[in-house]
Amino acid sequence: MSTYERGTVAVATVRGVPNVRIAFADADDTRYQWFVISGDAADWVPNDAITDINPLVVIHNGDWPSLIRLLRESGFDSLPDQIEAQTKPPRIPEPGLWGVVEAGCDGLGRRTWLHVNENPAGNDWASTDGWHRVWADLENPTLVRPGIEVAS
């Protein structure tokens, strides 16, 4: 088995099951160096039960648009598609008072949310159809209107 760095994440065949996500943890017992991190189980796996190890590539934050453009110009069409599918922009900062966002929440589907006066319960975002939530509960918000900053 090749040498891997601690923290390497890979897709491998484990006990004959393909496409299992594993991580190299380099345990004290050299027979058990990989840990299954996907599927129904989470456990150490003996090295001899693992075949076809394909380490995943991790690209740290960078200039995504330039990298994607360069890959497309070089003829690697599927790789930029995969990168775009796996990266998402950072969450927007919470808008000020009376700010408006479109966001999902708790399976309610996307709706319009308004930042209203703070509620003692902390639910200071109200949907146009009467739901109240905290900012952290809103999923993938997109800014409609920034709102105002209130002087303290």
C-alpha positions, 0 to 999 in steps of 0.5 A, a space after each residue: 500500500 502506498 504512503 499517504 499523509 494523515 487526513 488524505 480523503 479518498 474513494 476506494 473499494 472496501 470489502 468489495 464495495 466500490 465508491 466508499 469514502 475513506 480517510 487516512 488516519 495512520 492509527 497506532 496499529 499499522 493494520 488499521 490506518 483507514 477510517 470509513 467516513 461514508 455510508 451506514 458505517 463509521 469504523 476502522 478498516 483493515 488495510 487488506 480490505 481496501 483496494 482501488 484507492 483514489 485520493 480526492 483532490 482538495 483545492 483551497 480557496 482560490 481564484 475560482 473563476 480564473 481556474 475554471 476559465 483556464 480549464 475550459 480553455 484547455 479542453 477540460 470541460 468536465 472538471 470545471 463543471 465538477 468544481 462549480 457543482 462542489 463550490 458555493 459562494 460564502 453566505 451573505 452577511 446578515 442584512 440590517 434592520 428592514 433588510 430583505 432576503 429570499 431564502 429557504 427554511 425548514 422545508 418551507 421552500 424559498 420565500 421572502 424574509 424581512 428583518 424586523 425589530 428584534 423579538 425577545 425570543 430571537 426570531 427577528 426574521 419574518 416571512 411574508 406569510 407569517 413564519 418567524 425564524 432566526 438568521 441562522 435558520 435561513 438556508 442559502 439566503 440571497 440579498 434583495 434589499 440590504 436594510 439599515 444599520 441602527 445606531 446603538 
